[in-house]
Amino acid sequence: MRRHEITGLENFPKHKPVLLISNHQNAMLDPVLICFFAPKQLHWLTRADIFKNGLVKKLLHNFNMMPVYRERDGLGNMRDANTKIFEECFDRLEGHAVISMFPEGTHRGKKQLMPFKKGLGRLAFGALEAKPNMHDLVILPVGLDYSDFYEYHPDLLINFGKPIEVDKWRGVYKEDPSKAIAGLMEEARQALSDLMIDVRNDELYESIIQSRELCFEVSGSRKLSKQFAFYQKFIKAFETDMRANEMNAKLAELNAICSEHGFTTSSMSASKSKANFMALVLGFFTPIYLLARILFLPIEKPVEIFIKNKIKDPLFKNSLRMALWTFLVPIYLGVISIPIKLFTHCTWIEWSVGLLGILISGRIAIGWIRAYRKFQSTNRWLAFQSKNSEKKNKLESLKKECADYILSISK
């Protein structure tokens, strides 16, 4: 990730049974990242079709992953199979485990929370029925926000929300189970919606997503969580504002011009001196970047070829990149470095420093790529304003109008 931030981790109950729910927008990256930052082991309910292979099934079970069967899986005794899984969940919850799930039931590369499946309600109230003394069961909503689903190295924000007590619905459930399930599901859905970017107006969707960078700039903060909070305020106000249609057209125009000429709204504040400084920094680190690209080419090229030819769903591309690089890099470094140690007279310290240098060069290469993209965007803006002084003034005026509007409705 280019940068990441975690908020609300203090809300995580460490000594209670927990049903963790999250929005699902970026395939396998979502559960892996939540696992990485959560303070407890997570037990995941996941789609059953990935358990078909016997070896994979055993591996996933060892990772505390449990299958949930859907009609599309074509299992004749689907209800019985799911009942057994739910019973296993009830036992684990009794031991204060964290059962984790994506209540939308699928992933989608869109910043919009889909309707919840009924599994969350069945699991929550099923636990209360199976374990009558379980009075401290909570639902913990976790909101994920990526700056981009498809590009390398996006920003990531994970918001851990406040726990929702399930037991307060116990009385309602005894009188009217359907009402209790609907009420709890709606409470959980609203809590999760407040922790993520949930665009409800489809007509404004594209302008809202494309205006993210401008909103972050207008927020006046460099902290990711504060930029997110400002952006979220803008979205909620924009979707109900009387001038929304008028400003939607202007935001769309601003974003279209920037996209057409290959620069971003933030690049419009860049100067020639900044571009020169960026060029000097890039030039200084270019040899290390080139060395890293050569060193890691035997991994990068096969991985990208495999992804291009085998992966149909683009949301899985970054997930697979992460998995392949994670497992291949240690093997590759062993293959190229162990023979060097065996057949040269280098000391263990020299060998370790060399190995560390290879890894650091890769990290520098990632930073170089990010900086080069910014450099390109800045240069395109400088070229645009030098050739189109009149269009440049109009574009700057349009940006200011959009920025002022965003600020006025987001206070």
C-alpha positions in Angstrom: 0.0 0.0 0.0 1.2 3.5 -0.7 -0.1 4.5 2.7 -2.5 2.9 5.2 -4.2 3.9 8.4 -6.3 1.9 10.9 -8.9 3.6 13.1 -11.1 2.3 16.0 -9.0 -0.7 16.8 -9.8 0.1 20.5 -13.4 -1.0 19.7 -12.3 -4.6 19.1 -13.7 -6.8 21.9 -11.0 -9.2 23.0 -12.9 -11.2 25.5 -16.3 -11.6 23.9 -17.9 -13.7 21.1 -17.8 -11.6 18.0 -19.4 -11.6 14.5 -17.1 -9.5 12.4 -18.7 -8.1 9.2 -17.1 -6.0 6.5 -17.8 -4.6 3.0 -16.2 -6.7 0.2 -14.7 -4.8 -2.7 -11.3 -6.2 -3.4 -11.4 -10.0 -3.6 -8.9 -11.8 -1.4 -7.1 -8.7 -0.3 -10.0 -7.8 2.0 -9.8 -10.8 4.4 -6.0 -10.9 4.4 -5.7 -7.2 5.3 -8.3 -7.5 8.1 -6.5 -10.5 9.5 -3.2 -8.7 9.4 -4.5 -5.8 11.5 -7.0 -7.5 13.8 -5.7 -8.2 17.3 -7.2 -11.7 17.4 -7.3 -14.8 15.1 -10.3 -14.6 12.7 -12.4 -17.5 11.6 -13.8 -16.9 8.2 -17.0 -18.0 6.5 -16.3 -18.2 2.8 -17.7 -19.4 -0.5 -17.8 -23.2 -0.6 -16.6 -23.7 -4.2 -12.9 -23.1 -3.2 -13.1 -26.1 -0.9 -13.5 -28.7 -3.7 -9.9 -29.8 -3.9 -9.1 -32.1 -1.0 -5.6 -30.6 -0.3 -6.9 -27.0 -0.5 -9.8 -27.9 1.7 -7.5 -29.2 4.4 -5.3 -26.2 4.1 -8.2 -23.8 4.4 -9.6 -25.6 7.4 -6.2 -25.2 9.1 -6.5 -21.4 8.4 -9.8 -21.4 10.3 -11.8 -21.0 7.1 -15.3 -22.6 6.9 -17.4 -23.1 3.8 -20.8 -21.6 3.2 -22.9 -23.3 0.5 -25.1 -21.4 -1.9 -27.7 -22.6 -4.4 -25.2 -22.1 -7.3 -22.9 -24.7 -5.7 -25.5 -27.4 -6.6 -25.3 -29.3 -3.3 -28.4 -31.4 -2.7 -28.3 -31.2 1.1 -27.1 -27.5 1.2 -29.2 -26.6 4.2 -27.9 -29.6 6.2 -24.3 -28.8 5.3 -24.8 -25.1 6.3 -26.5 -26.1 9.5 -23.4 -28.1 10.5 -21.1 -25.2 9.7 -23.3 -22.9 11.8 -23.2 -25.3 14.7 -19.4 -25.2 14.5 -19.6 -21.4 14.5 -21.8 -21.5 17.7 -19.3 -23.7 19.5 -16.4 -21.4 18.5 -18.3 -18.3 19.5 -18.9 -19.9 22.9 -15.1 -20.0 23.2 -15.0 -16.2 22.4 -13.8 -16.7 18.8 -14.3 -14.1 16.1 -16.4 -15.4 13.2 -15.9 -13.2 10.2 -18.0 -12.8 7.1 -18.9 -10.5 4.2 -22.7 -10.1 4.6 -23.1 -8.9 1.0 -22.3 -12.4 -0.1 -20.0 -11.5 -3.0 -17.4 -8.9 -3.9 -17.8 -6.0 -6.3 -15.5 -3.2 -7.4 -17.9 -0.5 -6.6 -18.0 1.8 -3.5 -21.6 0.9 -2.7 -22.9 -1.4 0.0 -25.1 -4.1 -1.4 -28.1 -5.6 0.5 -27.1 -8.1 3.1 -27.8 -11.8 2.8 -29.8 -13.5 5.5 -26.9 -15.5 6.9 -25.9 -12.8 9.4 -29.3 -12.8 11.1 -29.5 -16.6 11.1 -26.0 -16.8 12.6 -26.6 -14.2 15.3 -30.0 -15.4 16.6 -29.0 -19.1 16.0 -26.1 -18.5 18.4 -28.5 -17.1 21.0 -30.8 -20.1 20.6 -28.0 -22.7 20.7 -26.2 -21.0 23.6 -28.9 -19.5 25.9 -26.2 -18.1 28.3 -24.4 -16.2 25.5 -25.5 -12.7 26.5 -22.3 -10.8 25.3 -22.4 -11.7 21.6 -21.7 -8.6 19.5 -21.5 -7.7 15.8 -18.4 -5.7 14.9 -18.6 -3.7 11.6 -15.3 -3.0 9.8 -15.2 -0.6 6.9 -12.6 -0.9 4.1 -11.7 1.9 1.7 -9.2 1.6 -1.1 -8.2 4.6 -3.2 -8.3 2.2 -6.2 -9.2 -1.4 -6.8 -7.1 -2.2 -9.8 -3.8 -0.1 -9.7 -0.7 -1.0 -7.8 -0.1 0.4 -4.3 -3.4 2.1 -3.4 -4.2 4.0 -0.2 -6.0 1.8 2.4 -8.1 2.9 5.4 -9.6 0.3 7.7 -12.3 1.6 10.2 -13.2 -0.6 13.1 -16.6 0.5 14.3 -18.4 0.2 17.6 -19.8 -3.3 18.6 -23.5 -3.9 18.2 -25.0 -5.9 21.1 -27.2 -8.8 19.7 -28.8 -9.6 23.1 -30.9 -6.4 23.1 -32.9 -8.0 20.2 -33.5 -11.2 22.1 -36.9 -10.2 23.4 -38.1 -9.0 20.0 -36.9 -12.3 18.5 -39.0 -14.3 20.9 -42.1 -12.4 19.8 -41.4 -11.8 16.1 -38.3 -13.5 14.7 -38.7 -11.8 11.3 -38.9 -8.4 12.8 -35.9 -9.0 15.0 -33.7 -10.3 12.1 -34.8 -7.3 9.9 -34.1 -4.8 12.7 -30.6 -6.2 13.6 -29.6 -6.5 9.9 -30.6 -2.9 9.2 -28.7 -1.7 12.3 -25.6 -3.6 11.2 -26.0 -2.4 7.6 -26.2 1.2 8.6 -23.2 0.9 11.0 -21.1 -0.6 8.2 -22.3 2.0 5.7 -21.0 4.8 8.1 -17.5 3.2 8.1 -17.0 3.1 4.3 -17.7 5.1 1.1 -21.2 4.1 0.3 -22.4 6.0 -2.7 -26.2 5.6 -3.0 -26.9 7.9 -6.0 -25.9 6.1 -9.2 -26.3 9.2 -11.4 -23.7 11.0 -9.3 -21.4 8.0 -8.8 -18.7 8.7 -11.4 -18.3 12.4 -10.4 -18.1 11.4 -6.7 -15.4 8.8 -7.3 -13.4 10.9 -9.7 -13.5 13.9 -7.2 -11.9 12.0 -4.4 -8.5 13.6 -5.0 -9.9 17.1 -5.1 -11.9 16.4 -1.9 -8.7 15.2 -0.2 -6.9 18.4 -1.3 -9.8 20.7 -0.2 -9.9 18.9 3.2 -6.6 20.7 4.1 -5.4 17.6 5.9 -2.6 15.1 5.1 -4.0 12.4 7.4 -5.9 9.7 5.6 -8.7 9.3 8.1 -9.4 13.0 8.2 -9.4 13.2 4.4 -11.8 10.2 4.3 -14.1 11.8 6.9 -14.3 15.0 4.8 -14.9 13.1 1.6 -17.7 11.1 3.3 -19.3 14.4 4.5 -19.2 15.7 0.9 -20.8 12.6 -0.5 -23.7 12.6 1.9 -24.3 16.4 1.4 -23.8 16.2 -2.4 -26.4 13.4 -2.8 -29.1 15.5 -1.3 -28.1 19.0 -2.4 -30.3 21.1 -4.6 -27.4 22.1 -6.8 -26.2 18.5 -7.3 -27.1 18.2 -11.0 -25.5 21.5 -11.9 -22.3 20.8 -10.0 -22.2 17.2 -11.2 -21.8 18.5 -14.7 -19.0 20.9 -13.7 -17.2 18.2 -11.7 -17.6 15.8 -14.6 -16.1 18.5 -17.0 -13.2 19.2 -14.7 -12.4 15.5 -14.3 -12.8 14.8 -18.1 -10.3 17.6 -19.1 -7.8 16.4 -16.5 -8.2 12.8 -17.7 -7.9 13.8 -21.4 -4.6 15.6 -20.9 -3.2 13.1 -18.4 -2.8 15.1 -15.3 -4.6 15.2 -11.9 -6.3 18.1 -10.1 -3.6 18.1 -7.5 -0.9 18.5 -10.2 -2.5 21.9 -11.1 -0.9 23.5 -8.1 2.6 22.2 -9.1 5.4 24.6 -10.3 8.3 24.3 -12.7 10.7 24.3 -9.7 8.9 21.4 -8.2 9.1 19.5 -11.4 12.9 20.2 -11.6 13.3 18.9 -8.0 11.4 15.8 -8.8 13.6 15.2 -11.9 16.7 15.4 -9.7 15.4 13.0 -7.2 14.3 10.5 -9.9 17.7 10.8 -11.6 19.5 10.1 -8.4 17.6 6.9 -7.7 17.2 5.7 -11.3 20.3 3.3 -11.2 18.8 1.6 -8.1 15.4 1.4 -9.8 16.9 -0.2 -12.9 18.9 -2.6 -10.8 15.8 -3.7 -8.9 13.8 -4.1 -12.1 16.5 -6.4 -13.5 16.9 -8.4 -10.3 13.1 -9.0 -9.9 12.3 -9.4 -13.6 12.4 -13.3 -13.3 9.4 -13.0 -10.9 7.6 -10.0 -12.3 7.4 -11.1 -15.9 6.0 -14.7 -15.3 3.5 -13.3 -12.7 2.1 -10.7 -15.1 1.9 -13.2 -17.9 0.1 -15.7 -15.7 -2.4 -13.0 -14.5 -3.0 -11.7 -18.0 -3.8 -15.2 -19.4 -5.5 -16.9 -16.4 -7.4 -14.3 -14.4 -10.8 -13.3 -15.7 -12.0 -11.1 -12.8 -9.8 -8.0 -12.6 -10.5 -7.7 -8.9 -8.5 -10.8 -8.3 -5.4 -9.5 -10.0 -3.9 -7.6 -7.1 -4.9 -10.4 -4.7 -2.9 -12.9 -6.9 0.0 -10.6 -7.3 0.2 -10.3 -3.5 0.1 -14.1 -3.0 2.6 -14.9 -5.8 5.1 -12.3 -4.8 4.8 -13.3 -1.1 5.6 -16.9 -1.8 8.0 -16.5 -4.8 10.3 -13.8 -3.5 11.8 -15.9 -0.6 12.3 -18.9 -3.0 13.9 -16.7 -5.6 16.2 -14.9 -3.2 17.3 -18.3 -1.9 18.0 -19.6 -5.4 20.2 -16.6 -6.3 21.9 -15.9 -3.0 22.6 -19.4 -1.5 25.0 -20.4 -4.3 26.8 -17.1 -3.9 27.3 -17.9 -0.2 28.4 -21.4 -0.9 30.9 -20.7 -3.8 32.4 -17.4 -2.7 34.4 -16.3 0.3 31.9 -13.7 1.6 31.1 -13.7 5.3 27.6 -14.2 6.7 27.5 -10.5 7.4 28.4 -9.6 3.9 25.9 -12.1 2.5 23.1 -10.8 4.8 23.8 -7.2 3.8 23.7 -8.1 0.1 20.3 -9.9 0.6 19.0 -6.9 2.5 20.3 -4.6 -0.2 18.3 -6.5 -2.8 15.1 -6.1 -0.8 15.7 -2.4 -0.2 16.3 -1.9 -3.9 12.9 -3.3 -4.6 11.3 -1.0 -2.0 13.1 2.0 -3.6 11.9 0.9 -7.0 8.2 1.0 -5.8 8.8 4.6 -4.5 10.5 5.5 -7.8 7.5 4.3 -9.8 5.1 6.4 -7.6 7.3 9.5 -7.9 7.6 9.1 -11.7 3.8 9.0 -12.1 3.6 12.2 -10.2 6.4 13.7 -12.3 4.6 12.7 -15.5 1.3 14.3 -14.3 3.1 17.5 -13.3 4.9 17.8 -16.6 1.7 17.3 -18.5 0.0 20.1 -16.6 3.0 22.4 -17.2 2.9 21.6 -20.9 -0.9 22.2 -21.0 -0.7 25.6 -19.3 2.2 26.7 -21.5 0.4 25.9 -24.7 -3.2 26.8 -23.7 -3.0 29.9 -21.4 -6.7 30.7 -22.0 -7.9 27.1 -21.4 -5.6 27.0 -18.4 -7.3 30.0 -16.8 -10.7 28.6 -17.5 -9.7 25.2 -16.0 -8.2 26.8 -12.9 -11.4 28.8 -12.5 -13.5 25.7 -12.9 -11.4 23.9 -10.3 -11.8 26.7 -7.9 -15.5 26.8 -8.3 -15.7 23.0 -7.7 -13.4 23.2 -4.7 -15.4 26.1 -3.2 -18.6 24.1 -3.6 -17.1 21.0 -2.1 -15.9 23.0 0.9 -19.2 24.9 1.3 -21.4 21.7 1.6 -18.8 19.6 3.6 -18.4 21.9 6.6 
